[in-house]
Structures are given as C-alpha cells and as structure tokens.
Amino acid sequence: MKSMCPQAIVLPLAFFCTSLFADPASLQVPNESQRDHFVSMLLKKMTLDEKIGQLRLISVGPDTPKSTIKQMIEKGQVGAIFNTVTRPDIRVMQDQVMQLSRLKIPLFFAYDVVHGQRTIFPIPLGLAASWDTQAVATVGRISALEAAQDGLNMTWAPMVDVSHEPRWGRSSEGFGEDTYLTSIMGKTMVEAMQGKSPADRNSVMTSVKHFALYGAVEGGREYNSVDMSPQQMFQHYLPPYQTALQVGSGGVMVSLNSINGIPATANHWLLTDLLRHQWHFKGITVSDHGAIKELINHGVASDPADAVRVAIKAGIDMSMSDQYYSQYLPGLVKSGAVSEAEVDNAARHVLNVKYDMGLFRDAYSHLGPAGSDPQDTNAEDRLHRVQAREVAAQSLVLLKNWQQILPLKKQGTIALIGPLADSQRDIMGSWSAAGVAKQSVTLLQGMGEAVANKATLLYARGSNITDNPKVQAFLNLYEPALVVDKRSPQQLREEAIATAKKADIVVMAVGESQGMAHEASSRSDIRLPKAQRDLITAIKATGKPLVLVLMNGRALDITQQDQQAEGILETWFSGTEGGHAISDVLFGDVNPSGKLPVTFPRSVGQLPLYYNHLPTGRPYDFTHPNKYTSHYFDINNSPLYPFGFGLSYTTFSLSPITLSATGSSQGVTTASVTVTNRGKRAGGTIVQLYLHDPVASISRPVKELKAFQKVQLQPGESKKVRFTLSKQDLGFWNQQMKWGVEPGEFEVLIGTDSVHTETKSFNYP
C-alpha cells in the first residue's frame, strides 16, 4: 500500500502519521469517524493559543502585510488566508506553516469566486435568468477548476439571499426574488463546485452566504436590519440556505444584518439552535469582514472582549479579518467567561473542514509540485471562452421587440452608442475574482467582429455613465474603476447624435457601472443615471430605430426607456465573453431564451414588488378599478415586466393543463401541458409551474414557483411537458410554526411567465 506520508510533505505528515494513527493509510479514505478521531487527537496536542490561531481568517493587505503574516504563522496564530490568488504566493505561506510552525497544521486559502475565477461568467442574477441548471453547473465546475488550479480551497459562494429589493446593491450577487429558483441555483452551484469531494484536485469547498436574511435588509440599504415573522423566514427566506447545506456545502458565511433585534453574528438561535441542532450542520461558520467588532455598534456588546464572548458563544467559528479573537479569547478563557471547551468546539469545526479539504493528506493538494506553477498566471490558455460565451448567451432576456426589430441584419450602417459599449471592466460585473479586464470582450468588439466585411459599424460614447461628481468619486474611491470622459456632456451628446444620423439603426449600451451594483452600492433611485436618460432622449429625437442593450446588476425602472425604444435586451453583466454573446443574440445567431428572475417595477415607489405576494382583503382589479382597493392611484400598478418574463425570436403556445389524478391519497399529481413552437425559427423557452392554495389557515401567496423545465423546439414542433407535484410542494409553516399540508383545493398554473398561465384545480387529499 502506498504511504500517505510522501517525501514532499514529510514534516507535517510524519508528525501526524506517527503520533495519531496506528495505520497512516487510514487517512486515505476520509470518513466522519476517522476524521473525528484524528481531530480529537490533534486538539489534545494543541495549546490554547494554537487553538485560537485556527479561528483566525487573515486577509492579505495593507493592514496585514506578508511579513506580518509570516510572524503570525510561525507562532501558530493563523488558520486560513483570503485575498491571495496565485500559486506562488500561496505556496510561500503554506511552506512557512510546514517549516516554521510547531504543529504544521495546513492553512486553507479562500476567495470570492462567485461567477468565475479567471474566466468570468454572467453575474449570478444573469445565471438565474438562464433558468438552466446545466449551464449553471458548467459555471460551477469551471469556476472551481480555475480556483483550485490557483491553489484555492474555499470560495465565499454561492450567495442564496432571496431579495425583493432592487435598491440593494448585492442583488447582482444573488439569484433573484424567488425561493425555489434560488434554492435550485444554489444547490447546483454547491454540487458543481464541490464535486464528489472538496478534496479533489479540481474542486473547492463552498461557503454559502449570507446566513441569514441579508437580502431582506430594510429599504434595500446595505448592512441594515431585518425584522421578519417566523412564517416568512421559514417559508420564503431560509429554504435556499438549508438546501445548499443539505447537498453538502462545508461552510457558512454569516450575514452582517440583525434579525429581529439580534445581529446574526451574535445570534445563538440562528447559529446554534437552528443551524447546528435542527439542521445538523457540521461544517464551519465564518463571520463576515470585521463583523465581530461591529457587535459594539449594534449595541449588543459593551466592549471588544464582550463582542468576542458573544460571538463565540453564539456559534462563530472563524473571525474574518480582525484581531479580536487572538487579543481577547485568552483572557476570556482565563477568567471563565468563555470555556476552553467552547474554543475547542470552534477549532474542531475548522480542523474538520481542513480534513475534508484533504489538507492533512497533502497540504499542497491544490498547488502541486513547486515547478508546476504556471509561467503566466493570466495566460490566455487558462481561460474557458467557449463555455463563457455559450452560458452568457443563455442568460440574456429579450424584454421588447416591437415589429420584430431584432434580430439585426448584418448589412447597412449600424451605430453603437453608449458609455458601456466599450468598457472591458464593467462587462465583467462585480465580484469578478481574478478576472483580467483586458481579456474581456466588449460589445463594440463583439459587434465589430460579427459584421466585419458585411456592414458598417459606427461608434460614439455619447455620455459618461454618470455626470454626478459625487457618484463618480464614490465609485472610484478605492480604485480607478470608472472611466470619466473629460469632454462636456454636450460635446459627447453631439458626437453621438451625428453618429446616429449616419446609421440605419442605433444600438445603445446603457445601464450601470459594475461598481453601482456591488456591496455597499444601494441606490434610492433605480432609474438609469440622468446623463444616460438625456442621451437616449437625444438619440430618439433623430428618428432612427432604437435598440437598448441594458447592462446592470438589479431590476431597474426603465419605464421611460420602454416607451422610447423599439427593442430592449437585458444582458446583466455578462462576463469575459459578454460582447460576443450579446452580439450572437442581437444578430440572431442565438435565439434568446432567458427569463427574468426578478420583477421590473414601473417606479421605485412600488417597492417591494414581487410576484408571490400575499393576497389582500381588497385586491385591485385592473379590469374594474375601484377606489377602496390596495393600489397606488398615481401609477399603473402592474409590473413593467413580470417575474419569469422573456421573449424569443419565435412564439410558443401552451395547451390546457391535464392532471393525471385529483385527490390522490399521497398528495401527488402529474400536471402536463403541450408546448408548441408556432414560429419560423428554432428556439427555447422556460415552462414554469406555479401553485396556489386558495383557502388555508393562514393566507398563502397568490402563486408560488414549484417547478420549471427548459424546452427546445424546432419550428412547428410540439412537446409534452410533465411536472409531478408531491406532498412537499403543498405544505407550509402554519401559525403554530408547524409544517404540514392542509386538505382542500389547489390551483396549478403553468405558463411561460408568472402572468400568462393556464390554470387547473385539484383537491387534496
């Protein structure tokens, strides 16, 4: 049998193999009992300071330079590192552990690999818009492969915070407003990134975030509080986290918000009662950046030592990017305010995940031999462009196509105008990991290649993304991320008008910079910035046919632009190959099939606006308006674009619903519809099944997504689509917080969006 103590890592494993195991080969096949024995034996050999050191997650940066980290490593004061993303840098720190520290406990290395590591895919909101689990699995597998090839062991992803708040900047990082869709996408990412085991060479461990309810922050304002009923929590917000953990996510990142008055970082009910005892989670909990310090600001800790006491007793294992655990835990243990058993418990969780990552078998498992490091970290051959282009095209949503202005013809003269048309940085979006802007394809490049030698493509910037100097300064606070053209707004606009007048049709790339849809980027006004609104109005006045290409990380209020443009294509931030993918759809080489994972409002004043709301005693009827009903009197109360909406270059029809059984004793019925492509082009659509419980002990949402299927059809082709509803689909948490199914009538609604549906009822039981 091959020894598990190879020469390359003889120092750490010689210690563990001779001291902890009678048979060192038992490390070869990880299982829970072996792991628990291994970790228990290791904890007995550790000093209190070494245990506390394992609870420290250090960020490489100005506050903790590499020289300082080296000293910490030597003293056993570091458990993990983040914000280091190249193999040579990671190798140096792992070498320091193996050569300088007493117990040689490997570090793990983590990073925000959210929608790609070096190849950047569409932002998660865009991935959700694909409604395609195979595409999302591709993103997860490639992201993990590239991250692991860079030496990383863990990612701070996926983010499964359900949000009804487009004002929230981190909407871009999640999968939208729906519980079921978010659960499916989060589950897919965890399974794809972790593979069979996070210890595998091309897998990484996930850390699902932000636990919990971060997407429900009041007013969509970052870091704000959440006040929510237990029913709302368990019905709509908690399931995506639980689903991600059920399929094996090894980590949980804890949110920064308070929940009903108790910050998540200090919330024993959340982190221990629910997460550990009810859900049986055995992985690692990690605070968000500096969250333990912030407990003082929250008003639940009197001083730093008190903040540490509250956090570790609540269930925070690792402290991200602060010194508090190392500074105050020794004194708290000495005084008896925190027991050493509580420190042991947290350290055990950290050591457990290191075991699961395979680091005790081989601390260099994701690094390989020293001579194997890539010659060029940013080499082109490390990218996965083909897959990025295919996935990005599937994420695009066609919102408007008046008189079939799209697809464009590759002929004549086309004007491309807008501040996002040639931005390599912005097309990647927020949290773009180790992606290199100069490697991304802009819309200008993509369209230029598409029409080469076939049509004339003209370009003008037209405006800055925003002319507000305060906003410009905010977006460039930490890096020069926003390019500002020094010409006056009038000069930029006049150039664009002249360009438009020379063209047969105008395409405008408008929206947000990536920094406007990011952490700490909440917006009170979700319209396009004024500079761009003015530009669109000026171009519209030329009389040229107008197509808008939106680049953004949230649902926007584009009511004015919807009236101005003949065509609108929602592209989110589509990643490294975004320019090619958008061009593929604009010119019809790919037929769009994406559907909205969020509701687009007509005004910010409608927020929160989401499809699965509760009914009211005085519902508003659009066909028979009545004053004393629940509505705004100064606006059309419907969404501009509903959840699940998206057009195609062909048309689809659905037959009436057929149910296989009604009143089944098991609460199971199969709902079927026949989908037909009525157009002249091949295309795909997303068939969506919603459920409504009209009468229950508590009010139930007007409809809830329970299943979906993507269907590809040739012109004239039909396909029968079947969905099986289980008892689980019918249940809910009642007033006594007991989950169950109540007998009665249920409505099944099936359509290609959440509004245009066929309906049929059945009885349970």
C-alpha positions in Angstrom: 0.0 0.0 0.0 1.3 3.4 -0.9 2.4 5.5 2.0 0.3 8.6 2.7 3.5 10.4 4.1 5.2 11.4 0.8 8.6 12.9 0.9 7.5 16.3 -0.3 5.4 16.9 2.8 7.3 14.7 5.2 7.4 17.2 8.0 3.6 17.6 8.7 2.5 14.1 7.9 5.4 12.5 9.7 4.1 14.1 12.8 0.5 13.1 12.2 1.2 9.6 10.9 3.4 8.5 13.7 1.6 10.3 16.5 -2.1 10.0 15.7 -2.7 6.9 13.7 -1.6 3.3 14.0 -2.2 2.9 10.3 -1.3 6.1 8.4 -3.1 4.8 5.3 -6.4 5.4 7.2 -6.0 9.0 6.0 -6.5 7.8 2.5 -10.3 7.4 2.7 -11.9 10.2 4.7 -14.9 9.4 6.7 -16.5 11.1 9.7 -15.3 8.7 12.4 -11.7 8.8 11.2 -11.9 12.5 10.9 -13.3 12.9 14.4 -10.6 10.7 15.9 -7.9 12.5 14.0 -9.1 15.9 15.1 -9.7 14.9 18.7 -6.1 13.6 18.9 -4.8 16.7 17.3 -6.7 19.0 19.7 -5.1 17.2 22.7 -1.7 18.3 21.4 -2.6 21.9 20.8 -2.1 24.8 23.2 -4.9 27.2 23.8 -3.1 29.8 21.7 -2.8 27.4 18.8 -6.5 26.6 19.0 -7.3 30.2 18.9 -4.9 30.7 16.0 -7.0 28.2 14.0 -10.0 30.6 14.4 -8.3 33.4 12.6 -9.0 34.2 9.0 -6.5 36.7 7.8 -6.8 39.0 4.7 -3.6 39.8 2.9 -3.5 43.6 2.5 -2.1 46.9 3.9 -3.2 46.1 7.4 -1.6 42.6 7.4 1.3 42.5 5.0 3.0 39.3 4.2 5.9 39.9 6.6 3.4 40.2 9.5 1.6 37.1 8.4 4.8 35.2 8.4 5.4 36.0 12.0 1.8 35.0 12.9 2.2 31.7 11.0 5.4 30.9 12.9 3.5 31.4 16.2 0.5 29.3 15.1 -1.8 32.4 15.0 -3.3 31.9 11.6 -5.9 29.3 10.5 -6.7 30.5 6.9 -5.9 33.2 4.4 -8.0 35.0 1.9 -7.3 37.6 -0.9 -4.2 35.7 -2.2 -5.0 34.1 -5.6 -1.7 32.9 -7.2 0.0 29.7 -6.6 3.5 31.1 -5.9 2.1 33.4 -3.1 0.0 30.6 -1.6 2.9 28.2 -1.7 5.2 30.6 0.2 2.7 30.8 3.1 2.0 27.1 3.1 5.8 26.5 3.2 6.1 28.8 6.1 3.5 26.7 8.0 5.2 23.4 7.2 8.7 24.7 8.0 8.2 27.2 10.9 5.1 26.3 12.9 5.2 23.8 15.7 2.3 21.5 14.7 2.4 22.3 11.0 -1.4 22.4 10.6 -2.0 23.4 7.0 -3.7 26.7 6.1 -6.6 26.8 3.8 -7.0 29.6 1.2 -10.2 31.2 0.2 -11.5 33.9 -2.2 -14.8 35.3 -3.6 -15.1 33.1 -6.6 -18.8 34.0 -7.3 -19.2 33.7 -11.0 -15.8 32.6 -12.2 -12.2 32.8 -11.2 -10.3 33.8 -14.3 -13.0 33.2 -16.9 -15.8 35.5 -15.7 -19.3 34.2 -16.4 -22.5 36.3 -16.1 -23.3 37.6 -12.6 -25.5 35.2 -10.5 -28.6 37.3 -11.3 -27.8 36.6 -15.0 -27.2 32.9 -14.3 -30.6 32.7 -12.7 -32.1 34.3 -15.8 -30.9 31.3 -17.8 -33.2 29.1 -15.7 -30.8 26.4 -17.0 -29.2 24.1 -14.3 -26.8 22.6 -16.8 -25.4 26.0 -17.7 -25.1 26.9 -14.1 -23.4 23.6 -13.3 -20.9 24.4 -16.1 -20.1 27.7 -14.4 -19.7 26.0 -11.1 -17.3 23.3 -12.4 -15.1 25.7 -14.4 -15.0 28.2 -11.5 -13.9 25.5 -9.1 -11.4 24.1 -11.5 -9.8 27.5 -12.1 -9.9 28.4 -8.4 -8.3 25.1 -7.5 -5.7 25.5 -10.2 -4.8 28.7 -8.5 -4.3 26.9 -5.2 -7.6 27.9 -3.5 -9.5 25.6 -1.2 -12.7 27.5 -0.5 -15.0 30.1 -2.1 -17.2 32.6 -0.5 -20.2 31.5 -2.6 -22.9 30.8 -3.6 -24.9 33.7 -2.3 -28.5 32.5 -1.8 -30.1 35.6 -0.2 -33.6 35.9 -1.5 -34.3 39.6 -2.1 -37.3 41.6 -3.1 -35.2 44.8 -3.1 -33.6 46.0 -6.3 -32.3 49.0 -4.3 -29.9 46.6 -2.6 -26.5 46.6 -4.4 -25.9 43.0 -3.8 -28.9 42.0 -5.8 -26.4 41.4 -8.5 -24.7 38.6 -6.5 -27.9 36.6 -5.8 -30.3 34.5 -7.9 -33.3 36.8 -7.6 -36.6 37.1 -5.7 -37.9 33.6 -5.7 -37.3 30.9 -3.1 -37.5 27.9 -5.3 -35.4 29.3 -8.2 -32.7 30.5 -5.7 -32.7 27.1 -4.0 -32.2 25.2 -7.2 -29.4 27.5 -8.5 -27.6 27.5 -5.1 -27.9 23.7 -4.9 -26.5 23.4 -8.4 -23.5 25.6 -7.7 -22.6 23.7 -4.5 -22.8 20.4 -6.2 -20.8 21.6 -9.2 -18.1 23.4 -7.2 -17.5 20.7 -4.5 -17.9 17.8 -6.9 -17.6 14.4 -5.3 -15.3 15.9 -2.6 -13.8 19.3 -1.9 -10.5 17.5 -1.6 -10.5 16.6 -5.3 -7.8 18.3 -7.3 -10.3 20.4 -9.3 -12.9 21.1 -6.6 -13.3 23.7 -3.9 -15.4 23.8 -0.7 -18.3 26.3 -0.9 -19.3 28.7 1.9 -23.0 29.5 1.4 -23.9 33.1 2.3 -25.1 35.3 3.9 -26.7 33.5 6.8 -29.3 34.7 7.1 -31.9 37.0 5.5 -29.4 39.5 4.2 -31.4 40.1 1.1 -34.3 41.4 3.2 -32.5 44.4 4.7 -34.9 47.3 5.4 -35.2 49.7 2.4 -32.6 47.8 0.5 -30.0 49.7 2.4 -26.7 47.8 2.9 -25.9 46.5 6.4 -29.3 47.4 7.6 -31.6 45.5 9.9 -34.2 42.8 9.2 -37.5 42.4 11.2 -39.4 39.3 10.0 -42.1 36.9 11.2 -41.1 33.2 11.7 -43.5 32.2 9.0 -41.9 34.5 6.4 -38.5 33.3 7.4 -39.2 29.6 7.1 -41.5 29.9 4.1 -39.5 32.2 1.8 -36.0 33.1 3.1 -34.4 30.1 4.9 -35.0 27.3 2.4 -32.2 28.2 0.0 -29.6 28.1 2.8 -31.0 24.8 4.0 -31.0 23.3 0.5 -27.3 24.3 -0.1 -26.3 22.7 3.2 -28.3 19.5 2.6 -26.2 18.9 -0.5 -23.0 19.3 1.4 -21.8 22.9 1.5 -18.9 22.8 4.0 -19.1 26.4 5.0 -21.5 29.1 6.0 -20.7 32.8 5.9 -22.7 34.7 8.5 -24.5 37.9 7.5 -23.9 41.4 8.8 -27.6 42.3 9.5 -29.5 41.9 12.7 -32.5 39.6 12.8 -35.4 40.8 14.9 -33.0 42.8 17.0 -30.2 40.3 17.3 -27.2 40.6 14.9 -26.6 37.3 13.0 -23.0 37.3 14.4 -24.4 37.2 17.9 -27.5 35.1 17.2 -27.3 31.8 19.2 -30.8 30.7 17.9 -29.6 31.2 14.3 -26.1 29.7 14.5 -26.6 27.0 17.1 -30.2 26.1 17.7 -31.2 26.2 14.1 -28.0 25.6 12.1 -26.4 23.0 14.3 -29.2 21.4 16.3 -32.2 21.5 13.8 -30.3 21.3 10.5 -27.4 19.2 11.8 -24.7 21.3 10.1 -21.2 20.1 10.9 -19.1 22.4 8.8 -17.6 25.8 9.6 -19.2 29.2 10.3 -17.3 32.3 9.3 -18.1 35.8 10.3 -18.3 38.4 7.6 -15.5 41.0 7.3 -15.0 42.7 10.7 -18.4 41.6 11.9 -17.3 40.8 15.5 -16.1 44.4 16.0 -19.4 45.6 14.8 -21.4 44.0 17.6 -20.4 47.0 19.7 -22.1 49.3 17.1 -25.1 47.0 17.1 -25.5 47.6 20.8 -25.2 44.0 21.9 -21.7 44.1 23.2 -20.1 46.6 25.6 -16.5 46.4 24.5 -14.2 44.3 22.3 -13.9 41.4 24.8 -17.6 41.3 25.3 -18.1 41.2 21.5 -15.8 38.2 21.3 -17.6 36.4 24.1 -21.0 37.0 22.5 -19.7 35.8 19.0 -18.1 32.6 20.0 -20.9 31.6 22.3 -23.4 32.3 19.5 -21.5 29.9 17.2 -19.0 31.9 15.2 -16.0 29.6 14.5 -13.7 31.8 12.4 -13.3 35.5 12.7 -12.7 37.2 9.4 -10.2 39.9 9.2 -9.9 41.3 12.7 -7.6 40.7 15.7 -10.3 40.3 18.3 -10.2 36.5 18.8 -6.4 36.5 19.3 -6.4 39.5 21.5 -9.3 38.7 23.8 -10.1 35.0 23.8 -7.1 34.0 26.1 -8.2 36.4 28.8 -11.9 35.4 28.5 -10.9 31.7 28.9 -8.7 32.6 31.9 -11.5 34.5 33.6 -14.0 31.7 32.8 -16.2 34.0 30.7 -15.6 31.5 27.8 -14.7 27.9 28.4 -11.9 26.2 26.7 -14.4 23.6 25.6 -16.1 26.4 23.6 -12.8 27.2 21.9 -12.2 23.5 21.3 -15.6 23.3 19.6 -14.9 26.1 17.2 -11.4 24.8 16.5 -12.8 21.3 15.8 -15.0 22.7 13.1 -12.0 24.4 11.4 -9.9 21.3 11.6 -12.8 19.2 10.3 -13.1 21.2 7.1 -9.3 21.1 6.6 -9.5 17.4 6.9 -12.4 17.3 4.4 -10.4 19.5 2.1 -7.7 16.8 2.1 -5.1 19.2 3.5 -3.9 16.7 6.2 -3.2 14.1 3.5 -1.5 16.7 1.3 -1.1 20.3 2.3 -0.1 21.1 -1.3 -3.0 19.2 -2.9 -4.2 22.2 -4.9 -0.7 23.5 -5.6 1.2 20.6 -7.0 5.0 20.4 -7.2 6.8 23.7 -7.0 7.9 23.5 -10.6 4.3 23.2 -11.8 3.3 26.8 -11.2 2.1 28.5 -14.4 4.6 30.6 -16.2 2.0 33.2 -16.9 -0.8 33.4 -14.3 -3.0 35.3 -16.7 -2.2 33.2 -19.7 -5.0 33.0 -22.4 -5.0 29.2 -22.4 -6.1 29.2 -18.8 -9.5 30.7 -19.9 -12.7 28.8 -20.9 -14.0 31.2 -23.5 -16.3 28.8 -25.4 -18.3 27.9 -22.3 -18.4 31.5 -21.2 -19.9 32.7 -24.5 -22.5 29.9 -24.5 -23.6 30.5 -21.0 -23.7 34.3 -21.4 -26.0 34.0 -24.4 -28.4 31.8 -22.4 -28.6 34.5 -19.7 -29.9 37.3 -21.9 -33.5 38.3 -21.7 -35.4 39.9 -24.6 -37.8 42.4 -23.0 -39.2 44.2 -26.0 -39.1 43.5 -29.7 -41.6 45.9 -31.4 -42.3 44.9 -35.0 -39.5 42.4 -34.8 -36.7 45.0 -34.9 -34.5 42.2 -33.7 -32.6 40.3 -34.8 -30.5 42.8 -36.5 -29.4 42.3 -40.1 -25.6 42.2 -40.9 -26.0 44.9 -43.5 -26.1 48.7 -43.9 -24.9 51.0 -41.2 -25.3 50.4 -37.5 -24.5 52.9 -34.8 -23.3 51.6 -31.5 -23.6 54.4 -28.8 -23.3 54.4 -25.0 -20.9 54.6 -22.1 -20.9 50.8 -21.6 -20.4 49.8 -25.2 -16.6 49.6 -24.9 -16.0 49.0 -21.2 -14.0 45.9 -20.5 -14.1 46.3 -16.8 -17.9 46.9 -16.5 -19.0 44.0 -18.7 -17.4 41.6 -16.1 -19.6 42.9 -13.3 -19.0 42.9 -9.5 -17.1 40.2 -7.6 -15.1 39.3 -10.8 -12.5 37.4 -8.7 -9.1 37.2 -10.6 -10.6 38.1 -14.0 -8.5 40.5 -16.0 -10.4 43.3 -17.6 -8.2 43.5 -20.7 -9.2 39.9 -21.5 -12.9 40.6 -21.6 -14.7 41.2 -24.9 -16.8 44.4 -25.1 -19.9 44.9 -27.1 -18.0 47.1 -29.6 -15.5 44.3 -30.2 -18.2 41.7 -30.5 -20.4 43.6 -32.9 -17.4 44.6 -34.9 -16.3 41.0 -35.4 -19.9 40.0 -36.2 -20.4 42.5 -39.0 -16.9 42.5 -40.4 -16.9 43.0 -44.2 -20.7 42.8 -44.1 -21.9 46.1 -42.6 -20.5 49.4 -41.3 -20.3 49.8 -37.6 -20.0 53.3 -36.2 -19.3 54.1 -32.5 -19.7 57.0 -30.2 -19.5 57.1 -26.4 -22.4 59.6 -26.1 -22.1 60.3 -22.3 -20.4 59.2 -19.2 -22.2 56.6 -17.1 -23.0 59.4 -14.7 -22.2 63.1 -14.6 -22.7 63.3 -10.9 -19.3 64.1 -9.4 -20.1 62.7 -6.0 -21.2 59.4 -7.5 -18.1 59.4 -9.7 -15.9 59.9 -6.6 -17.7 57.2 -4.7 -17.2 54.7 -7.5 -13.5 55.5 -7.8 -12.9 55.6 -4.0 -10.6 52.5 -3.9 -9.6 52.1 -7.5 -10.0 53.9 -10.8 -12.8 51.7 -11.8 -15.0 54.3 -13.5 -13.6 55.9 -16.7 -14.7 59.5 -17.0 -14.5 61.2 -20.3 -13.4 64.9 -19.8 -15.4 66.2 -22.7 -18.6 68.1 -21.8 -21.9 66.3 -21.8 -22.9 68.5 -24.8 -19.8 67.5 -26.8 -20.3 63.8 -26.1 -24.0 64.0 -27.0 -23.5 66.0 -30.2 -20.9 63.4 -31.4 -23.4 60.7 -30.7 -26.3 62.5 -32.5 -24.1 63.0 -35.6 -23.1 59.3 -35.5 -26.8 58.2 -35.1 -27.8 60.3 -38.1 -25.4 58.4 -40.4 -26.9 55.0 -39.4 -29.9 52.9 -40.4 -30.4 51.7 -36.8 -29.0 52.6 -33.4 -27.9 50.2 -30.6 -27.3 51.8 -27.3 -25.4 50.1 -24.4 -26.7 51.7 -21.2 -27.1 50.9 -17.6 -24.9 50.8 -14.5 -21.2 50.5 -13.9 -20.2 47.3 -12.1 -19.5 49.4 -9.0 -23.1 50.6 -8.9 -24.3 47.1 -8.4 -22.0 45.9 -5.7 -21.6 45.6 -2.0 -22.2 49.0 -0.3 -23.9 50.3 -3.5 -27.5 50.7 -2.5 -29.5 53.1 -4.7 -32.5 55.2 -3.8 -33.2 55.8 -7.5 -33.1 52.8 -9.7 -33.6 54.6 -13.0 -30.7 55.0 -15.5 -28.5 57.9 -14.5 -29.6 61.2 -15.8 -26.7 61.5 -18.3 -27.8 58.4 -20.0 -31.5 59.2 -19.9 -30.8 62.5 -21.6 -28.6 60.8 -24.2 -31.4 58.3 -25.0 -33.9 61.1 -25.4 -31.5 62.9 -27.8 -30.9 59.8 -29.9 -34.6 59.1 -30.0 -35.2 62.5 -31.5 -33.1 61.6 -34.5 -36.0 59.3 -35.6 -33.7 56.3 -36.0 -34.9 52.8 -34.9 -33.6 52.3 -31.4 -32.4 49.1 -29.6 -31.3 49.3 -26.0 -28.8 46.9 -24.5 -29.0 47.0 -20.8 -26.0 46.2 -18.6 -26.9 46.2 -14.9 -27.0 44.2 -11.7 -30.5 44.8 -10.5 -34.1 45.3 -11.7 -34.3 48.9 -13.0 -37.1 51.4 -13.5 -36.9 51.8 -17.3 -40.4 52.9 -17.8 -39.4 56.0 -19.9 -36.9 54.0 -22.0 -39.5 51.3 -22.6 -41.6 53.9 -24.3 -38.7 55.2 -26.4 -37.0 52.1 -27.7 -38.3 49.6 -30.2 -36.2 46.8 -28.8 -34.7 46.1 -25.3 -32.3 43.3 -24.5 -31.4 42.7 -20.8 -27.8 41.5 -20.7 -26.9 42.0 -16.9 -23.1 41.9 -16.6 -22.3 39.0 -19.0 -18.7 38.4 -18.3 -15.4 37.7 -20.2 -17.2 36.8 -23.4 -20.1 39.2 -22.9 -19.5 41.2 -26.1 -19.6 38.1 -28.3 -22.6 36.6 -26.5 -24.7 39.8 -26.8 -23.8 40.1 -30.5 -24.8 36.5 -31.0 -28.3 37.3 -29.8 -28.6 40.8 -31.4 -27.8 39.3 -34.8 -29.9 36.2 -34.3 -27.1 33.6 -34.3 -28.6 32.6 -30.9 -32.3 32.8 -30.2 -32.8 34.4 -26.7 -34.4 32.1 -24.1 -33.7 33.8 -20.8 -36.4 34.7 -18.3 -36.4 37.4 -15.6 -35.6 36.1 -12.1 -36.8 39.4 -10.7 -39.8 41.7 -11.2 -39.1 45.0 -13.0 -41.2 47.8 -11.5 -42.6 50.9 -13.1 -41.4 53.1 -10.3 -39.2 52.8 -7.2 -42.3 53.8 -5.3 -43.8 50.4 -5.9 -41.1 48.6 -4.0 -41.0 46.0 -2.7 -42.7 44.4 -5.8 -42.6 40.7 -6.2 -44.8 38.1 -7.8 -45.5 35.8 -4.9 -47.1 38.3 -2.6 -49.9 37.5 -0.2 -53.5 38.3 -1.1 -55.3 41.2 0.5 -59.0 41.7 1.5 -59.4 44.4 -1.0 -57.5 43.3 -4.1 -57.1 45.7 -7.0 -58.8 44.5 -10.2 -57.2 46.1 -13.3 -60.3 45.5 -15.4 -62.7 47.0 -12.9 -60.7 49.6 -10.9 -62.2 50.5 -7.5 -61.0 53.3 -5.2 -61.1 51.4 -2.0 -58.7 48.7 -3.0 -55.0 48.0 -2.5 -53.2 50.1 -5.1 -51.4 53.3 -5.9 -53.7 55.8 -7.6 -51.0 57.7 -9.5 -49.4 54.8 -11.5 -50.2 51.7 -13.4 -50.0 49.1 -10.6 -48.7 46.2 -12.7 -45.0 45.5 -13.1 -43.3 46.8 -16.1 -42.0 43.3 -16.7 -43.2 40.4 -14.5 -41.1 37.7 -12.9 -40.4 34.9 -15.4 -40.9 37.1 -18.4 -38.8 36.9 -21.6 -39.4 37.0 -25.3 -38.0 34.9 -28.1 -37.5 35.4 -31.9 -40.2 32.7 -32.2 -43.6 32.2 -30.5 -44.8 29.4 -28.2 -48.2 28.3 -27.2 -49.4 26.0 -24.4 -52.3 23.6 -24.4 -54.7 23.5 -21.4 -53.4 21.6 -18.4 -54.0 17.9 -18.0 -53.9 16.4 -14.4 -53.2 12.7 -14.1 -55.0 12.4 -10.8 -57.0 14.5 -8.4 -57.4 13.9 -4.7 -54.5 11.3 -4.6 -54.0 9.9 -1.1 -50.3 10.7 -1.3 -51.0 14.3 -2.4 -49.2 13.6 -5.7 -50.5 14.6 -9.2 -48.8 15.0 -12.5 -49.6 18.2 -14.5 -49.0 18.2 -18.2 -49.1 20.7 -21.0 -48.1 20.5 -24.6 -45.8 23.3 -25.8 -45.7 24.2 -29.5 -43.3 26.4 -31.4 -45.7 28.5 -33.6 -42.9 30.5 -35.3 -40.5 30.0 -38.1 -37.3 29.7 -36.0 -36.0 27.1 -33.7 -35.9 28.3 -30.1 -36.2 27.5 -26.4 -38.5 28.6 -23.6 -38.9 28.0 -19.9 -42.2 26.3 -19.0 -43.0 27.4 -15.4 -45.3 25.7 -12.9 -46.9 27.7 -10.1 -49.1 26.6 -7.3 -51.8 28.4 -5.3 -53.6 27.3 -2.1 -56.8 29.4 -2.2 -58.0 28.6 1.3 -55.8 27.8 4.3 -55.4 28.5 8.0 -53.1 31.4 7.1 -53.0 33.5 3.9 -50.9 31.8 1.2 -49.2 33.6 -1.7 -51.2 34.3 -4.8 -48.8 31.9 -6.6 -45.5 30.2 -5.9 -43.0 28.7 -8.3 -42.7 24.9 -7.8 -41.0 23.6 -10.9 -39.7 24.6 -14.3 -38.3 23.0 -17.5 -36.4 24.4 -20.4 -37.8 23.2 -23.8 -36.0 23.4 -27.2 -38.3 23.2 -30.2 -37.9 23.3 -34.0 -40.5 25.4 -36.0 -43.8 23.7 -35.8 -42.6 21.1 -33.2 -44.6 20.2 -30.1 -43.5 18.6 -26.9 -45.4 17.4 -23.9 -44.0 18.7 -20.6 -44.8 16.9 -17.3 -44.4 18.1 -13.8 -45.0 15.9 -10.7 -46.3 17.6 -7.6 -45.5 16.0 -4.3 -47.0 16.4 -0.9 -43.9 18.5 0.0 -45.0 21.1 -2.7 -48.3 21.6 -0.9 -47.1 22.2 2.6 -46.3 25.3 4.6 -45.5 26.6 8.1 -48.7 27.4 9.9 -49.5 29.9 12.7 -48.1 27.5 15.3 -44.9 27.1 13.3 -45.6 23.5 12.4 -45.1 22.3 8.8 -47.9 20.4 7.2 -50.4 20.1 4.4 -54.0 21.2 4.8 -56.7 19.5 2.8 -58.6 21.4 0.2 -58.4 22.7 -3.3 -55.2 23.7 -5.0 -54.7 25.5 -8.3 -52.0 24.6 -10.7 -50.8 27.4 -13.0 -48.5 26.7 -15.9 -47.1 29.3 -18.3 -44.0 30.9 -19.9 -44.0 33.6 -17.3 -45.7 34.3 -14.0 -48.7 36.2 -15.5 -49.7 34.4 -18.7 -50.7 31.0 -17.4 -53.1 28.1 -17.9 -54.9 27.0 -14.7 -56.5 23.9 -13.4 -57.5 22.7 -9.9 -57.3 19.5 -7.9 -58.3 18.5 -4.4 -56.1 17.1 -1.7 -56.5 14.5 -0.3 
